[in-house]
Amino acid sequence: MKLGKVVGKIVSTMKDSQLKGAIIFIVQPLNENLEEVGEPIIAVDGVESHDGSLIFYIQGREGTLTLEGRTIPSDAGIVGIVDRIGK
């Protein structure tokens, strides 16, 4: 799992039927110091996050399993919202 921040939302009138009803966000990857790393990615939301949420996400094969009961055409999925970071 990787850390990220929701920085935008994708709106699409036409998409794969497996993505019907799914919310798709733009996510900025972050490192452990909450600094931006790399380019933003597109991820399907599986946990009802929102713009500005600090989240963790998965990529690759696991990203296709983000929505319960469906295998979706996605390379990344949001699977958790971060409440706090402690040491």
BAKOLZA-47337 format. One record per residue (C-alpha): residue number from 1; y, z, x. Coordinates in steps of 0.05 Angstrom, whole numbers, padded with zeros to 5 digits. Each point is the difference from the previous one (the first is absolute). Layout:
% residues N
> NUM;Y;Z;X
...
This chain:
% residues 87
> 1;00000;00000;00000
> 2;00070;-00014;00021
> 3;00068;00029;-00017
> 4;00055;-00040;-00033
> 5;00060;00000;-00046
> 6;00009;-00041;-00063
> 7;00062;-00043;00011
> 8;-00004;-00050;-00057
> 9;-00039;-00029;-00058
> 10;-00030;-00069;-00010
> 11;00009;-00032;-00069
> 12;-00046;-00057;-00017
> 13;-00009;-00037;-00066
> 14;-00065;-00033;00023
> 15;-00054;00034;00040
> 16;-00075;00005;00007
> 17;-00032;00029;-00063
> 18;-00028;00058;00040
> 19;00071;00021;00015
> 20;00021;00001;-00073
> 21;00039;00064;-00013
> 22;00002;00018;00074
> 23;00064;00020;00034
> 24;00013;-00032;00067
> 25;00047;00032;00051
> 26;00032;-00017;00067
> 27;-00020;00055;00049
> 28;00032;00014;00067
> 29;-00052;00029;00049
> 30;00021;00064;00034
> 31;-00025;00039;00060
> 32;-00013;00076;00002
> 33;00074;00012;00014
> 34;00019;-00040;-00064
> 35;00028;-00057;00043
> 36;-00008;-00071;-00023
> 37;-00054;-00039;00036
> 38;-00014;-00074;-00009
> 39;00018;-00045;-00058
> 40;-00004;00021;-00074
> 41;-00065;-00016;-00036
> 42;-00018;-00013;-00073
> 43;-00046;00052;-00033
> 44;-00029;00011;-00069
> 45;00017;00069;-00029
> 46;-00059;00042;-00020
> 47;00036;00067;-00009
> 48;00063;-00012;-00040
> 49;00048;00004;00059
> 50;00072;-00025;-00006
> 51;00057;-00027;00042
> 52;00014;00048;00057
> 53;-00068;00035;-00003
> 54;-00032;00023;00065
> 55;-00071;-00024;-00007
> 56;-00064;-00014;00037
> 57;-00036;-00066;-00006
> 58;-00064;-00035;00020
> 59;-00011;-00071;00024
> 60;-00056;-00050;00007
> 61;-00063;00003;-00043
> 62;00019;00069;-00026
> 63;00066;-00029;-00026
> 64;-00040;-00041;-00051
> 65;-00025;00065;-00032
> 66;00068;00031;-00014
> 67;-00005;-00005;-00076
> 68;-00058;00038;-00030
> 69;-00053;-00043;-00031
> 70;00027;-00065;00029
> 71;-00006;-00041;00063
> 72;00068;-00030;00010
> 73;00026;-00056;00045
> 74;00042;00046;00045
> 75;00002;00015;00074
> 76;00035;00067;-00010
> 77;00002;00055;-00051
> 78;00040;00064;-00011
> 79;-00049;00057;-00009
> 80;00043;00063;00006
> 81;00069;00030;-00005
> 82;00021;00047;00056
> 83;00028;00066;-00027
> 84;00018;00028;00068
> 85;-00015;-00006;00074
> 86;-00013;00064;00039
> 87;-00022;00018;00069
